[in-house]
Amino acid sequence: MTDATLMQGFPPAAAGQVTLANWRQPPFNQWAFQHVRELVPSADIANDPQAVWALPEAPLDWSTWSLAEPAGPMSLQAWREATDTDGLVVMQRGRIVGEWYARGMAEHTPHILMSVSKSMLGLVATQLVDTGVLDPAQPVTALIPELAGSAYRGATLRHLLDMRVGVLFDEDYLATSGPIIEYRKAQNWNPLAPGDTPSDLRSFFSQLDQPDGPHEGRFHYVSPNTDLLGWVIERATGRRFADLVSESLWQPLGAQHPAYITVDRLGAPRCAGGFCATTRDLARVGQLLVQDGQRDGRQIVSAAAIHDLETGGDASAWNRGDFVPYFDGLPIRYRNQWYALKGDSPMLFGVGVFGQHLFVDRARQIVIAKFASQALPMDGERLLLTLRGVAAIRAWLG
């Protein structure tokens, strides 16, 4: 079966039907990741069509680019195919220097960001910190007292933002039972089994009542932490998260198309992974960081907040954390839902399962937005191949 046979005809043939039960499995995810709102309820994140940020194009000849691999040089097309790329936009100095689409995707097609969604929330959260609406030192339960009896008791917003909450939760994407399955049902991403009682995200958090260590310990990647931050933001502002993102980020950013975010049955946003946007609009987010958070003289994200993304975080916490094996010992810190690569060639980036990425090289003014529909949620080999390709692109452009 190929992606071209999925959801064709009416009704589609049974073998080609994409459903809530299979939408994150190959090959169904090739269609699903570009049609998420046809499977899961969503909330619109409006853009401002009268204030679109024009992106000039200056395409380069990429035929001279290659990635040196043990099996021999890999062309750009081969690298894109090997990492199951759906959409790729490369920018340098504010101009699009390369753009490619595959598997039915186009410039106007929204694609799910998966956990790059976390990085979008991180930018909104830093705005709220800068304006005094949120205090990173504030206890989570000061804003969400409903969780006083949970493992989040004693945790602060900083612990949530930097993934350093001591909560027992195994983010095993291949699990077939346990809390992560209940989490997916609560967020509307998995169908209910016969006899299941409908759940929702905010009821689910109270199930996380067991600690697995102290707060402010190791980096411990727990997606519910980000969804809880969404609840914190809505409680603190009295606004729907989707509306707040639209007004504070998406419209002033000059996004060309509306985005959207999946919601549970009661309307709570899936901040940890449900954000959907076009490749170019994701690249605009990266370009905003290149420009110190400014667009046309307007400060959208403070330069201090971006500097904190680059310099904050705890290296020892990262080195004791969950993700070290995936990044082959690279010097990384995690701050406000963003990854920061340190060393001689620093870079900010977001990572999502199945191959979603936003890379920002502020020094070289390079942005790389990349969507994919890989077969595995976390494919270590493809992640490292992606990182090697990105390093080669940055060096070639630089």
Stockholm file with secondary structure:
# STOCKHOLM 1.0

chainA/1-398         MTDATLMQGFPPAAAGQVTLANWRQPPFNQWAFQHVRELVPSADIANDPQAVWALPEAPLDWSTWSLAEPAGPMSLQAWREATDTDGLVVMQRGRIVGEWYARGMAEHTPHILMSVSKSMLGLVATQLVDTGVLDPAQPVTALIPELAGSAYRGATLRHLLDMRVGVLFDEDYLATSGPIIEYRKAQNWNPLAPGDTPSDLRSFFSQLDQPDGPHEGRFHYVSPNTDLLGWVIERATGRRFADLVSESLWQPLGAQHPAYITVDRLGAPRCAGGFCATTRDLARVGQLLVQDGQRDGRQIVSAAAIHDLETGGDASAWNRGDFVPYFDGLPIRYRNQWYALKGDSPMLFGVGVFGQHLFVDRARQIVIAKFASQALPMDGERLLLTLRGVAAIRAWLG
#=GR chainA/1-398 SS CCGGGTTCTTTTCGGGCCCTTTTTSTTHHHHHTTCGGGTSCEEEECCCGGGCCCCCBCCCCGGGCEECCTTSCEEHHHHHHHTTEEEEEEEETTEEEEEEECTTCCTTCCEECTTHHHHHHHHHHHHHHHTTSCCTTSBHHHHCGGGTTSTTTTCBHHHHHTTCCCBCCCCCTTCSSSHHHHHHHHTTSSCCCTTCCCCCHHHHGGGCCCBSSCTTSSCCCCHHHHHHHHHHHHHHHSSCHHHHHIIIIIHHHTCSSCEEEEBCTTCCBCTTTCEEECHHHHHHHHHHHHTTTEETTEESSCHHHHHHHHHCSCHHHHHTSSSGGGGTTCCEEEETTEEEECSSSCEEEEEETTTEEEEEETTTTEEEEEEECCSSSSCHHHHHHHHHHHHHHHHHHC
#=GC SS_cons         CCGGGTTCTTTTCGGGCCCTTTTTSTTHHHHHTTCGGGTSCEEEECCCGGGCCCCCBCCCCGGGCEECCTTSCEEHHHHHHHTTEEEEEEEETTEEEEEEECTTCCTTCCEECTTHHHHHHHHHHHHHHHTTSCCTTSBHHHHCGGGTTSTTTTCBHHHHHTTCCCBCCCCCTTCSSSHHHHHHHHTTSSCCCTTCCCCCHHHHGGGCCCBSSCTTSSCCCCHHHHHHHHHHHHHHHSSCHHHHHIIIIIHHHTCSSCEEEEBCTTCCBCTTTCEEECHHHHHHHHHHHHTTTEETTEESSCHHHHHHHHHCSCHHHHHTSSSGGGGTTCCEEEETTEEEECSSSCEEEEEETTTEEEEEETTTTEEEEEEECCSSSSCHHHHHHHHHHHHHHHHHHC
//
